[in-house]
């Protein structure tokens, strides 16, 4: 074999070796690219899941804040109820005392003083949005009234309140004590 032929064989061998080495690199490169795409997809899915979790947490937090605000507003709105529950029986007794007829001048003066105190108590309750319900002549409402008697009269239509036996009170829009009433049958 001549030197030229030997050299050609070497070149061919080198080319074959080079191509054999290149093929494994290409073969190894394809899975590496697939792994990179799989990792990218996995990271994208994880990122999307995290964003969804974040959105849900933000919505939950917003709902919590809204609920807490509503509860605070309701607590502030109805803060006077406990005080009213304690004062209303005393106010009822005050009203009964004011119905008494004074027999002496001293009793009249005492009655006038009691009337002034009673008006101040009513004003204090009104300043806290505790108001007396209007009942006589109104239709009976089981949410606001407690019927303790039924009467028959031509003066009122059926199911209309004819007499109030005990005042009912409301705090804003909430009944804190139903009125005891007589209802026309």
Protein Blocks (a to p, Z undefined) as FASTA:
>chain_A
ZZklmmmmmmmmmmmmmmmmmmmmmmmmmmmmmmmmmmmmmmmmmmmmmmmmmmmmmmmm
mmmmmmmmmmmmmmmmmmmmmmmmmmmmmmmmmmmmmmpccfbfklmmmmmmmmmmmmmm
mmmmmmnopacddfehpacdfklpccfbdcddfkbcehiafbdfbdcddehjacfbdcdd
dddZZ
